[in-house]
Amino acid sequence: MCANFARPRALLALVLLLYVALATLFAVFTPPWQAPDEPAHYNYVGYVAAHGDFPVLQMGDYPNTYLEEIKARGFPPDLSVAPIRYEFHQPPLYYVLAAPIFSLAGGDLLALRLFSVVLGAGLVFMAYAIARRVCPDRPALALGTAAFVATLPQHLATVSQVGNDVLAELLFAMTLFVLIGELRGTAGNCGELGGTRRNSEELGGAKERSTQHATRNTRHATRNTQHATRNTQHATRNTQHAARNTQHATRSTQHAVRLGLLLGLILVTKTTAYIALPLAGGVLVWLWWRERVSLRRMATEAAQVAVPAAVIALPWFVRNILTYGWPDFFGLIRHDAIVLGQPRTAEWLAQFGWNGYLERLITFTFKSFWGVFGWLGVFMDSRVYFGLALLSAIAAAGLLQNAKRKTQNANGATDHAPRTTQYAIRNTQYALLILSTLLTCLVYAWYNVQFVQHQGRYLFTALIPVALAFAVGWDRAVRPPNGRILAAGLVVFGFGLAAWGVLTGHGLPKWPLAITVVLAGGLAVMDFGQRLMEGRSRSTQHAVRSIFFALPFAALPLLALYALFGAIVPQLIR
Protein backbone atom coordinates (compact mmCIF):
# COMPACT_ATOMS: atom_id res chain seq x y z
CA MET A 1 0.00 0.00 0.00
CA CYS A 2 1.18 3.49 -0.82
CA ALA A 3 2.05 5.95 1.88
CA ASN A 4 -1.17 7.66 2.86
CA PHE A 5 -2.15 10.92 4.46
CA ALA A 6 -5.11 11.91 6.56
CA ARG A 7 -7.05 14.99 5.48
CA PRO A 8 -5.63 15.26 1.96
CA ARG A 9 -7.67 18.40 1.23
CA ALA A 10 -6.09 20.22 4.15
CA LEU A 11 -2.66 19.19 2.93
CA LEU A 12 -3.58 20.32 -0.60
CA ALA A 13 -4.50 23.72 0.83
CA LEU A 14 -1.09 23.80 2.50
CA VAL A 15 0.61 22.96 -0.81
CA LEU A 16 -1.33 25.75 -2.54
CA LEU A 17 -0.37 28.26 0.15
CA LEU A 18 3.25 27.21 -0.13
CA TYR A 19 3.09 27.60 -3.90
CA VAL A 20 1.58 31.09 -3.67
CA ALA A 21 4.26 32.15 -1.18
CA LEU A 22 7.16 30.80 -3.28
CA ALA A 23 5.83 32.01 -6.62
CA THR A 24 5.19 35.47 -5.18
CA LEU A 25 8.77 35.59 -3.90
CA PHE A 26 10.00 34.67 -7.38
CA ALA A 27 7.78 37.36 -8.94
CA VAL A 28 8.98 40.04 -6.51
CA PHE A 29 12.69 39.27 -6.33
CA THR A 30 13.46 38.22 -9.90
CA PRO A 31 14.82 41.41 -11.50
CA PRO A 32 12.69 42.98 -14.25
CA TRP A 33 12.93 41.30 -17.64
CA GLN A 34 15.31 38.62 -16.34
CA ALA A 35 13.15 35.80 -17.68
CA PRO A 36 13.23 34.39 -21.22
CA ASP A 37 11.06 36.37 -23.66
CA GLU A 38 9.38 38.40 -20.89
CA PRO A 39 9.91 41.81 -22.58
CA ALA A 40 8.31 40.57 -25.80
CA HIS A 41 5.30 39.13 -23.95
CA TYR A 42 4.97 42.34 -21.92
CA ASN A 43 4.97 44.47 -25.09
CA TYR A 44 2.24 42.27 -26.59
CA VAL A 45 0.04 42.84 -23.53
CA GLY A 46 0.77 46.57 -23.68
CA TYR A 47 -0.16 46.73 -27.36
CA VAL A 48 -3.53 45.02 -26.78
CA ALA A 49 -4.23 47.31 -23.80
CA ALA A 50 -3.34 50.46 -25.73
CA HIS A 51 -4.91 49.69 -29.13
CA GLY A 52 -7.66 47.17 -28.39
CA ASP A 53 -6.37 45.15 -31.33
CA PHE A 54 -3.77 42.50 -32.08
CA PRO A 55 -0.24 43.38 -33.20
CA VAL A 56 1.40 42.22 -36.41
CA LEU A 57 4.84 40.64 -36.36
CA GLN A 58 7.18 42.52 -38.72
CA MET A 59 10.81 42.56 -39.74
CA GLY A 60 12.86 44.28 -37.08
CA ASP A 61 10.80 42.97 -34.16
CA TYR A 62 13.72 40.69 -33.25
CA PRO A 63 16.63 43.15 -32.82
CA ASN A 64 19.26 40.51 -32.09
CA THR A 65 22.23 42.85 -31.58
CA TYR A 66 20.25 45.16 -29.31
CA LEU A 67 18.78 42.20 -27.41
CA GLU A 68 22.22 40.74 -26.73
CA GLU A 69 23.49 44.12 -25.55
CA ILE A 70 20.59 44.77 -23.20
CA LYS A 71 20.87 41.25 -21.75
CA ALA A 72 24.61 41.63 -21.25
CA ARG A 73 24.08 44.93 -19.41
CA GLY A 74 21.36 43.47 -17.20
CA PHE A 75 18.46 45.48 -18.67
CA PRO A 76 19.52 48.91 -17.39
CA PRO A 77 16.81 51.62 -17.14
CA ASP A 78 18.41 53.70 -19.90
CA LEU A 79 17.80 50.92 -22.47
CA SER A 80 14.15 50.44 -23.35
CA VAL A 81 12.59 47.02 -23.90
CA ALA A 82 10.06 48.50 -26.35
CA PRO A 83 11.89 47.29 -29.53
CA ILE A 84 11.68 43.65 -28.36
CA ARG A 85 8.47 42.42 -30.02
CA TYR A 86 9.22 39.01 -31.51
CA GLU A 87 6.28 37.32 -29.70
CA PHE A 88 3.69 39.36 -31.62
CA HIS A 89 2.70 36.27 -33.60
CA GLN A 90 1.46 34.37 -30.52
CA PRO A 91 -2.23 33.41 -30.18
CA PRO A 92 -4.06 36.14 -28.26
CA LEU A 93 -5.95 34.68 -25.29
CA TYR A 94 -3.35 35.26 -22.54
CA TYR A 95 -2.72 38.81 -23.69
CA VAL A 96 -6.42 39.65 -23.89
CA LEU A 97 -6.90 38.40 -20.32
CA ALA A 98 -3.83 40.30 -19.08
CA ALA A 99 -4.61 43.59 -20.87
CA PRO A 100 -7.16 44.86 -18.28
CA ILE A 101 -4.62 44.24 -15.51
CA PHE A 102 -2.02 46.15 -17.53
CA SER A 103 -4.41 49.09 -17.86
CA LEU A 104 -5.55 49.10 -14.22
CA ALA A 105 -1.98 48.75 -12.89
CA GLY A 106 -0.51 51.31 -15.27
CA GLY A 107 1.70 48.72 -16.92
CA ASP A 108 3.21 47.53 -13.65
CA LEU A 109 5.34 44.45 -14.32
CA LEU A 110 4.77 42.90 -10.90
CA ALA A 111 0.98 43.03 -11.31
CA LEU A 112 1.24 41.05 -14.55
CA ARG A 113 3.61 38.58 -12.95
CA LEU A 114 1.15 38.01 -10.09
CA PHE A 115 -1.58 37.37 -12.67
CA SER A 116 0.55 34.50 -13.95
CA VAL A 117 1.02 33.30 -10.36
CA VAL A 118 -2.76 33.07 -9.95
CA LEU A 119 -3.05 30.97 -13.10
CA GLY A 120 -0.29 28.75 -11.76
CA ALA A 121 -2.33 28.06 -8.62
CA GLY A 122 -5.03 26.60 -10.85
CA LEU A 123 -2.41 24.38 -12.44
CA VAL A 124 -1.30 23.05 -9.04
CA PHE A 125 -4.92 22.21 -8.22
CA MET A 126 -5.35 20.46 -11.57
CA ALA A 127 -2.21 18.41 -10.90
CA TYR A 128 -3.83 17.12 -7.71
CA ALA A 129 -7.17 16.52 -9.45
CA ILE A 130 -5.63 14.57 -12.34
CA ALA A 131 -3.52 12.36 -10.07
CA ARG A 132 -6.49 11.78 -7.77
CA ARG A 133 -8.67 10.81 -10.72
CA VAL A 134 -6.06 8.34 -11.97
CA CYS A 135 -5.28 6.96 -8.49
CA PRO A 136 -8.41 7.62 -6.40
CA ASP A 137 -7.34 5.23 -3.65
CA ARG A 138 -3.88 6.80 -3.22
CA PRO A 139 -4.21 10.45 -2.13
CA ALA A 140 -0.52 10.62 -1.21
CA LEU A 141 0.39 10.33 -4.89
CA ALA A 142 -1.94 13.21 -5.75
CA LEU A 143 -0.41 15.35 -3.01
CA GLY A 144 3.10 14.47 -4.17
CA THR A 145 2.20 15.35 -7.76
CA ALA A 146 0.78 18.71 -6.71
CA ALA A 147 3.78 19.43 -4.47
CA PHE A 148 6.23 18.64 -7.29
CA VAL A 149 4.42 20.99 -9.70
CA ALA A 150 4.11 23.66 -7.01
CA THR A 151 7.75 23.75 -5.89
CA LEU A 152 9.91 22.78 -8.88
CA PRO A 153 12.32 25.75 -9.09
CA GLN A 154 12.26 26.15 -12.87
CA HIS A 155 8.50 25.95 -12.95
CA LEU A 156 8.23 28.59 -10.22
CA ALA A 157 10.42 30.84 -12.35
CA THR A 158 8.19 30.18 -15.37
CA VAL A 159 4.82 30.82 -13.69
CA SER A 160 6.06 34.01 -12.02
CA GLN A 161 6.91 35.82 -15.24
CA VAL A 162 4.84 37.49 -17.95
CA GLY A 163 4.13 34.93 -20.64
CA ASN A 164 1.49 32.60 -22.04
CA ASP A 165 3.12 29.33 -20.94
CA VAL A 166 1.22 29.05 -17.68
CA LEU A 167 -2.20 29.56 -19.31
CA ALA A 168 -1.36 26.96 -21.95
CA GLU A 169 -0.34 24.50 -19.24
CA LEU A 170 -3.53 25.16 -17.28
CA LEU A 171 -5.85 24.64 -20.26
CA PHE A 172 -3.96 21.54 -21.31
CA ALA A 173 -4.25 20.13 -17.78
CA MET A 174 -7.99 20.79 -17.79
CA THR A 175 -8.30 18.98 -21.11
CA LEU A 176 -6.28 16.06 -19.78
CA PHE A 177 -8.57 15.91 -16.74
CA VAL A 178 -11.66 15.73 -18.98
CA LEU A 179 -10.14 13.03 -21.20
CA ILE A 180 -9.14 10.90 -18.22
CA GLY A 181 -12.69 11.25 -16.92
CA GLU A 182 -14.06 10.02 -20.24
CA LEU A 183 -11.86 6.93 -20.03
CA ARG A 184 -12.94 6.24 -16.45
CA GLY A 185 -16.63 6.68 -17.26
CA THR A 186 -16.67 4.16 -20.10
CA ALA A 187 -17.01 1.05 -17.95
CA GLY A 188 -19.82 2.52 -15.89
CA ASN A 189 -21.72 3.64 -18.94
CA CYS A 190 -21.43 0.22 -20.55
CA GLY A 191 -22.77 -1.29 -17.34
CA GLU A 192 -25.83 0.94 -17.39
CA LEU A 193 -26.59 0.09 -21.00
CA GLY A 194 -26.12 -3.61 -20.29
CA GLY A 195 -28.53 -3.35 -17.38
CA THR A 196 -31.13 -1.82 -19.68
CA ARG A 197 -30.88 -4.70 -22.09
CA ARG A 198 -31.14 -7.26 -19.28
CA ASN A 199 -34.24 -5.60 -17.84
CA SER A 200 -35.86 -5.53 -21.27
CA GLU A 201 -35.35 -9.28 -21.56
CA GLU A 202 -36.76 -9.80 -18.07
CA LEU A 203 -39.80 -7.74 -18.98
CA GLY A 204 -40.41 -9.75 -22.14
CA GLY A 205 -40.15 -12.99 -20.18
CA ALA A 206 -42.47 -11.66 -17.49
CA LYS A 207 -45.08 -10.67 -20.08
CA GLU A 208 -44.95 -14.10 -21.67
CA ARG A 209 -45.28 -15.85 -18.34
CA SER A 210 -48.12 -13.53 -17.38
CA THR A 211 -50.01 -14.36 -20.58
CA GLN A 212 -49.56 -18.10 -20.05
CA HIS A 213 -50.82 -17.89 -16.49
CA ALA A 214 -53.83 -15.80 -17.55
CA THR A 215 -54.78 -18.37 -20.24
CA ARG A 216 -54.39 -21.40 -18.04
CA ASN A 217 -55.69 -19.96 -14.78
CA THR A 218 -58.45 -17.53 -15.61
CA ARG A 219 -60.02 -18.21 -12.23
CA HIS A 220 -56.94 -16.95 -10.35
CA ALA A 221 -57.57 -13.22 -10.48
CA THR A 222 -55.22 -12.58 -7.59
CA ARG A 223 -52.30 -14.16 -9.38
CA ASN A 224 -53.07 -12.14 -12.52
CA THR A 225 -53.10 -9.04 -10.42
CA GLN A 226 -49.72 -9.95 -9.02
CA HIS A 227 -48.31 -10.44 -12.51
CA ALA A 228 -49.79 -7.15 -13.61
CA THR A 229 -48.09 -5.50 -10.67
CA ARG A 230 -44.77 -7.08 -11.65
CA ASN A 231 -45.21 -5.91 -15.22
CA THR A 232 -45.90 -2.42 -13.97
CA GLN A 233 -42.73 -2.58 -11.88
CA HIS A 234 -40.74 -3.75 -14.88
CA ALA A 235 -42.23 -0.97 -17.00
CA THR A 236 -41.35 1.56 -14.31
CA ARG A 237 -37.82 0.19 -14.14
CA ASN A 238 -37.47 0.44 -17.91
CA THR A 239 -38.72 4.00 -17.77
CA GLN A 240 -36.09 4.76 -15.16
CA HIS A 241 -33.40 3.20 -17.33
CA ALA A 242 -34.64 5.20 -20.30
CA ALA A 243 -34.41 8.35 -18.20
CA ARG A 244 -30.89 7.40 -17.15
CA ASN A 245 -29.93 6.83 -20.77
CA THR A 246 -31.38 10.21 -21.67
CA GLN A 247 -29.41 11.81 -18.85
CA HIS A 248 -26.30 9.97 -20.03
CA ALA A 249 -26.82 11.27 -23.57
CA THR A 250 -27.22 14.79 -22.19
CA ARG A 251 -24.07 14.44 -20.11
CA SER A 252 -22.20 13.07 -23.14
CA THR A 253 -23.24 16.12 -25.15
CA GLN A 254 -22.16 18.43 -22.34
CA HIS A 255 -18.81 16.66 -22.03
CA ALA A 256 -18.23 16.84 -25.79
CA VAL A 257 -19.06 20.55 -25.92
CA ARG A 258 -16.87 21.20 -22.87
CA LEU A 259 -14.00 19.37 -24.55
CA GLY A 260 -14.53 21.39 -27.71
CA LEU A 261 -14.46 24.66 -25.77
CA LEU A 262 -11.20 23.70 -24.07
CA LEU A 263 -9.61 22.73 -27.38
CA GLY A 264 -10.72 26.01 -28.90
CA LEU A 265 -9.21 27.98 -26.02
CA ILE A 266 -5.95 26.05 -26.41
CA LEU A 267 -5.85 26.90 -30.12
CA VAL A 268 -5.89 30.61 -29.26
CA THR A 269 -3.35 30.31 -26.43
CA LYS A 270 -0.08 28.59 -27.49
CA THR A 271 1.03 26.12 -30.14
CA THR A 272 2.98 23.94 -27.68
CA ALA A 273 -0.35 22.84 -26.19
CA TYR A 274 -1.79 21.83 -29.58
CA ILE A 275 -0.93 18.22 -28.78
CA ALA A 276 -4.27 18.25 -26.94
CA LEU A 277 -5.97 17.85 -30.33
CA PRO A 278 -4.48 14.45 -31.29
CA LEU A 279 -4.93 13.29 -27.69
CA ALA A 280 -8.61 14.20 -27.75
CA GLY A 281 -9.06 12.63 -31.18
CA GLY A 282 -7.34 9.46 -30.04
CA VAL A 283 -9.55 9.14 -26.96
CA LEU A 284 -12.72 9.65 -29.03
CA VAL A 285 -11.67 7.06 -31.61
CA TRP A 286 -10.77 4.59 -28.87
CA LEU A 287 -14.15 5.06 -27.17
CA TRP A 288 -15.99 4.67 -30.46
CA TRP A 289 -14.09 1.48 -31.23
CA ARG A 290 -14.68 0.05 -27.76
CA GLU A 291 -18.40 0.77 -27.75
CA ARG A 292 -18.88 -0.17 -31.43
CA VAL A 293 -20.91 2.98 -32.05
CA SER A 294 -22.69 3.83 -35.27
CA LEU A 295 -21.33 6.24 -37.88
CA ARG A 296 -24.17 8.61 -37.05
CA ARG A 297 -23.11 8.79 -33.41
CA MET A 298 -19.46 9.27 -34.43
CA ALA A 299 -20.40 12.19 -36.64
CA THR A 300 -22.61 13.71 -33.95
CA GLU A 301 -19.99 13.53 -31.21
CA ALA A 302 -17.23 14.73 -33.54
CA ALA A 303 -19.35 17.73 -34.46
CA GLN A 304 -20.12 18.46 -30.81
CA VAL A 305 -16.38 18.74 -30.18
CA ALA A 306 -15.29 20.37 -33.43
CA VAL A 307 -17.91 23.11 -33.75
CA PRO A 308 -17.16 24.93 -30.45
CA ALA A 309 -13.42 24.66 -31.12
CA ALA A 310 -13.84 26.03 -34.64
CA VAL A 311 -16.07 28.90 -33.52
CA ILE A 312 -13.35 30.03 -31.09
CA ALA A 313 -10.24 29.43 -33.22
CA LEU A 314 -11.19 29.95 -36.87
CA PRO A 315 -11.42 33.77 -36.68
CA TRP A 316 -7.84 33.90 -35.41
CA PHE A 317 -6.55 31.57 -38.12
CA VAL A 318 -8.38 33.51 -40.84
CA ARG A 319 -6.88 36.73 -39.48
CA ASN A 320 -3.39 35.19 -39.66
CA ILE A 321 -3.86 34.08 -43.26
CA LEU A 322 -5.09 37.54 -44.24
CA THR A 323 -2.18 39.12 -42.37
CA TYR A 324 0.76 36.82 -43.12
CA GLY A 325 -0.49 35.02 -46.23
CA TRP A 326 -1.23 31.40 -47.06
CA PRO A 327 -0.51 28.96 -45.44
CA ASP A 328 0.78 30.77 -42.35
CA PHE A 329 -2.12 29.86 -40.03
CA PHE A 330 -0.01 30.28 -36.91
CA GLY A 331 2.33 33.12 -37.86
CA LEU A 332 5.26 30.75 -37.39
CA ILE A 333 6.55 31.18 -40.95
CA ARG A 334 6.78 34.92 -40.38
CA HIS A 335 8.38 34.32 -36.97
CA ASP A 336 11.06 32.02 -38.40
CA ALA A 337 11.84 34.60 -41.07
CA ILE A 338 12.41 37.50 -38.67
CA VAL A 339 14.39 35.83 -35.85
CA LEU A 340 17.69 36.41 -37.59
CA GLY A 341 20.63 35.68 -35.31
CA GLN A 342 18.92 33.03 -33.22
CA PRO A 343 21.13 29.91 -33.01
CA ARG A 344 20.24 27.43 -35.76
CA THR A 345 20.69 23.69 -35.34
CA ALA A 346 22.49 23.26 -38.67
CA GLU A 347 25.04 25.93 -37.75
CA TRP A 348 25.54 24.38 -34.30
CA LEU A 349 26.14 20.94 -35.77
CA ALA A 350 28.61 22.35 -38.26
CA GLN A 351 30.57 23.98 -35.44
CA PHE A 352 30.40 21.37 -32.65
CA GLY A 353 29.36 18.13 -34.39
CA TRP A 354 26.81 15.58 -33.26
CA ASN A 355 28.65 14.64 -30.07
CA GLY A 356 28.75 18.20 -28.84
CA TYR A 357 25.14 18.78 -29.84
CA LEU A 358 23.78 15.65 -28.14
CA GLU A 359 25.81 16.29 -25.00
CA ARG A 360 24.36 19.78 -24.71
CA LEU A 361 20.86 18.55 -25.56
CA ILE A 362 20.88 16.04 -22.72
CA THR A 363 22.72 17.99 -20.03
CA PHE A 364 21.19 21.40 -20.67
CA THR A 365 17.66 20.03 -21.02
CA PHE A 366 18.00 18.20 -17.71
CA LYS A 367 19.49 21.18 -15.88
CA SER A 368 16.99 23.68 -17.29
CA PHE A 369 14.10 21.38 -16.39
CA TRP A 370 15.10 21.64 -12.73
CA GLY A 371 16.42 25.18 -12.87
CA VAL A 372 18.53 27.39 -15.16
CA PHE A 373 17.39 30.96 -14.69
CA GLY A 374 17.54 34.40 -16.20
CA TRP A 375 18.10 34.15 -19.92
CA LEU A 376 19.50 30.65 -19.41
CA GLY A 377 22.71 31.91 -17.88
CA VAL A 378 22.09 31.49 -14.14
CA PHE A 379 22.92 28.01 -12.88
CA MET A 380 22.66 26.37 -9.51
CA ASP A 381 25.70 24.68 -8.01
CA SER A 382 26.87 21.67 -10.04
CA ARG A 383 26.56 19.48 -6.94
CA VAL A 384 22.84 20.25 -6.86
CA TYR A 385 22.38 18.98 -10.41
CA PHE A 386 24.34 15.82 -9.58
CA GLY A 387 22.13 15.11 -6.58
CA LEU A 388 19.01 15.76 -8.66
CA ALA A 389 20.28 13.35 -11.31
CA LEU A 390 20.71 10.59 -8.73
CA LEU A 391 17.29 11.36 -7.24
CA SER A 392 15.73 11.16 -10.71
CA ALA A 393 17.47 7.83 -11.32
CA ILE A 394 16.13 6.45 -8.03
CA ALA A 395 12.58 7.52 -8.92
CA ALA A 396 12.96 6.03 -12.42
CA ALA A 397 14.11 2.71 -10.96
CA GLY A 398 11.15 2.71 -8.58
CA LEU A 399 8.81 3.46 -11.48
CA LEU A 400 10.11 0.46 -13.41
CA GLN A 401 9.65 -1.75 -10.36
CA ASN A 402 6.11 -0.42 -9.92
CA ALA A 403 5.28 -1.18 -13.57
CA LYS A 404 6.60 -4.71 -13.15
CA ARG A 405 4.53 -5.20 -10.00
CA LYS A 406 1.36 -3.87 -11.62
CA THR A 407 1.81 -6.17 -14.59
CA GLN A 408 2.12 -9.17 -12.28
CA ASN A 409 -0.98 -8.12 -10.30
CA ALA A 410 -2.99 -7.62 -13.46
CA ASN A 411 -2.01 -11.06 -14.76
CA GLY A 412 -3.01 -12.61 -11.45
CA ALA A 413 -6.41 -10.89 -11.47
CA THR A 414 -7.90 -12.73 -14.45
CA ASP A 415 -10.43 -14.56 -12.29
CA HIS A 416 -11.73 -11.35 -10.72
CA ALA A 417 -13.72 -9.39 -13.27
CA PRO A 418 -14.17 -6.15 -11.25
CA ARG A 419 -10.49 -6.03 -10.42
CA THR A 420 -9.54 -6.77 -14.02
CA THR A 421 -11.80 -3.94 -15.21
CA GLN A 422 -10.19 -1.60 -12.72
CA TYR A 423 -6.71 -2.46 -14.01
CA ALA A 424 -7.87 -2.01 -17.61
CA ILE A 425 -9.28 1.46 -16.92
CA ARG A 426 -6.22 2.59 -14.98
CA ASN A 427 -3.84 1.23 -17.62
CA THR A 428 -5.75 3.14 -20.28
CA GLN A 429 -5.41 6.32 -18.24
CA TYR A 430 -1.70 5.68 -17.76
CA ALA A 431 -1.40 5.15 -21.51
CA LEU A 432 -2.99 8.57 -22.09
CA LEU A 433 -0.51 10.24 -19.72
CA ILE A 434 2.41 8.44 -21.38
CA LEU A 435 1.17 9.42 -24.82
CA SER A 436 0.87 13.07 -23.80
CA THR A 437 4.47 12.94 -22.56
CA LEU A 438 5.72 11.35 -25.77
CA LEU A 439 3.92 13.96 -27.88
CA THR A 440 5.47 16.72 -25.77
CA CYS A 441 8.92 15.22 -26.38
CA LEU A 442 8.23 14.96 -30.11
CA VAL A 443 7.24 18.64 -30.27
CA TYR A 444 10.40 19.49 -28.32
CA ALA A 445 12.53 17.48 -30.74
CA TRP A 446 10.80 19.03 -33.76
CA TYR A 447 11.42 22.54 -32.46
CA ASN A 448 15.10 21.74 -31.96
CA VAL A 449 15.47 20.46 -35.50
CA GLN A 450 15.57 24.07 -36.71
CA PHE A 451 16.62 26.09 -33.66
CA VAL A 452 18.88 25.29 -30.69
CA GLN A 453 16.32 25.56 -27.91
CA HIS A 454 17.40 23.10 -25.22
CA GLN A 455 15.08 24.58 -22.62
CA GLY A 456 13.45 22.24 -20.13
CA ARG A 457 10.50 24.60 -19.72
CA TYR A 458 9.30 23.51 -23.15
CA LEU A 459 8.61 20.11 -21.59
CA PHE A 460 6.27 21.52 -18.96
CA THR A 461 3.22 20.52 -21.00
CA ALA A 462 4.10 17.06 -19.66
CA LEU A 463 4.93 18.30 -16.15
CA ILE A 464 1.91 16.71 -14.46
CA PRO A 465 2.53 13.21 -15.90
CA VAL A 466 6.22 13.58 -15.01
CA ALA A 467 5.35 14.69 -11.47
CA LEU A 468 2.98 11.76 -11.02
CA ALA A 469 5.63 9.37 -12.36
CA PHE A 470 8.15 10.80 -9.90
CA ALA A 471 5.71 10.34 -7.00
CA VAL A 472 4.90 6.76 -8.01
CA GLY A 473 8.56 5.91 -8.55
CA TRP A 474 9.75 7.42 -5.28
CA ASP A 475 6.98 5.69 -3.33
CA ARG A 476 8.03 2.33 -4.74
CA ALA A 477 11.78 3.01 -4.41
CA VAL A 478 11.67 3.58 -0.65
CA ARG A 479 9.64 0.45 0.06
CA PRO A 480 11.41 -2.69 1.33
CA PRO A 481 13.22 -4.45 -0.21
CA ASN A 482 13.66 -1.89 -3.01
CA GLY A 483 15.35 0.60 -0.70
CA ARG A 484 18.28 -1.63 0.19
CA ILE A 485 18.59 -2.91 -3.39
CA LEU A 486 18.86 0.65 -4.72
CA ALA A 487 21.24 1.55 -1.89
CA ALA A 488 23.49 -1.32 -2.97
CA GLY A 489 23.27 -0.08 -6.55
CA LEU A 490 24.39 3.38 -5.46
CA VAL A 491 27.32 1.87 -3.57
CA VAL A 492 28.41 0.08 -6.75
CA PHE A 493 28.00 3.35 -8.64
CA GLY A 494 30.17 5.06 -6.04
CA PHE A 495 32.96 2.52 -6.57
CA GLY A 496 32.64 3.15 -10.29
CA LEU A 497 33.04 6.90 -9.73
CA ALA A 498 36.13 6.35 -7.60
CA ALA A 499 37.66 4.00 -10.19
CA TRP A 500 36.95 6.46 -12.99
CA GLY A 501 38.62 9.27 -11.06
CA VAL A 502 41.74 7.23 -10.34
CA LEU A 503 42.09 5.71 -13.82
CA THR A 504 41.62 9.02 -15.66
CA GLY A 505 43.92 10.95 -13.34
CA HIS A 506 41.21 13.37 -12.23
CA GLY A 507 41.46 12.18 -8.64
CA LEU A 508 38.62 11.11 -6.41
CA PRO A 509 35.39 13.02 -7.17
CA LYS A 510 34.83 13.89 -3.53
CA TRP A 511 31.51 15.69 -3.74
CA PRO A 512 29.85 13.22 -6.14
CA LEU A 513 31.04 10.39 -3.92
CA ALA A 514 29.73 12.13 -0.80
CA ILE A 515 26.32 12.76 -2.37
CA THR A 516 26.12 9.17 -3.58
CA VAL A 517 26.99 7.81 -0.14
CA VAL A 518 24.45 10.08 1.57
CA LEU A 519 21.64 8.97 -0.75
CA ALA A 520 22.63 5.30 -0.43
CA GLY A 521 22.70 5.62 3.36
CA GLY A 522 19.35 7.38 3.37
CA LEU A 523 17.71 4.62 1.33
CA ALA A 524 19.22 1.96 3.58
CA VAL A 525 18.03 3.74 6.73
CA MET A 526 14.50 4.12 5.34
CA ASP A 527 14.42 0.45 4.37
CA PHE A 528 15.69 -0.65 7.77
CA GLY A 529 13.35 1.71 9.61
CA GLN A 530 10.28 0.35 7.86
CA ARG A 531 11.29 -3.22 8.60
CA LEU A 532 11.63 -2.31 12.28
CA MET A 533 8.06 -1.01 12.19
CA GLU A 534 6.59 -4.28 10.90
CA GLY A 535 5.59 -5.39 14.40
CA ARG A 536 4.01 -2.05 15.28
CA SER A 537 0.47 -0.86 14.73
CA ARG A 538 -0.74 -0.09 11.22
CA SER A 539 -1.07 3.62 12.04
CA THR A 540 2.57 3.75 13.17
CA GLN A 541 3.72 2.02 9.99
CA HIS A 542 1.70 4.45 7.87
CA ALA A 543 3.14 7.43 9.75
CA VAL A 544 6.73 6.31 9.19
CA ARG A 545 6.08 5.48 5.54
CA SER A 546 4.40 8.85 4.99
CA ILE A 547 7.40 10.68 6.43
CA PHE A 548 9.81 8.85 4.14
CA PHE A 549 7.55 9.44 1.14
CA ALA A 550 7.29 13.17 1.87
CA LEU A 551 11.06 13.79 2.16
CA PRO A 552 11.85 14.89 -1.44
CA PHE A 553 8.69 16.99 -1.66
CA ALA A 554 9.60 18.71 1.60
CA ALA A 555 13.10 19.38 0.24
CA LEU A 556 11.92 20.96 -3.02
CA PRO A 557 10.73 24.22 -1.38
CA LEU A 558 14.17 24.57 0.21
CA LEU A 559 15.73 24.02 -3.21
CA ALA A 560 13.45 26.70 -4.64
CA LEU A 561 14.51 29.19 -1.97
CA TYR A 562 18.16 28.38 -2.66
CA ALA A 563 17.56 28.86 -6.40
CA LEU A 564 16.03 32.29 -5.81
CA PHE A 565 18.26 33.71 -3.08
CA GLY A 566 21.37 31.64 -3.74
CA ALA A 567 21.48 31.89 -7.54
CA ILE A 568 19.02 34.32 -9.14
CA VAL A 569 19.30 37.29 -6.79
CA PRO A 570 23.11 37.21 -6.31
CA GLN A 571 23.85 36.74 -10.02
CA LEU A 572 21.27 39.06 -11.54
CA ILE A 573 20.88 41.97 -9.14
CA ARG A 574 23.60 44.52 -9.71
Secondary structure as UniProt FT lines:
FT   HELIX           8..29
FT   TURN            32..33
FT   TURN            36..37
FT   HELIX           38..51
FT   TURN            59..60
FT   HELIX           64..72
FT   TURN            73..74
FT   TURN            77..78
FT   TURN            82..83
FT   TURN            86..89
FT   HELIX           93..104
FT   TURN            105..107
FT   HELIX           109..134
FT   TURN            136..137
FT   HELIX           139..151
FT   HELIX           153..159
FT   HELIX           165..216
FT   TURN            218..219
FT   HELIX           221..267
FT   TURN            268..269
FT   HELIX           271..273
FT   TURN            274..275
FT   HELIX           276..291
FT   HELIX           295..324
FT   TURN            326..327
FT   HELIX           332..338
FT   TURN            340..341
FT   HELIX           345..370
FT   STRAND          372..373
FT   TURN            374..377
FT   STRAND          378..379
FT   HELIX           382..411
FT   TURN            412..415
FT   HELIX           417..450
FT   HELIX           456..462
FT   HELIX           463..477
FT   TURN            480..481
FT   HELIX           482..504
FT   HELIX           510..532
FT   HELIX           533..535
FT   HELIX           538..562
FT   HELIX           563..568
FT   HELIX           569..572
//
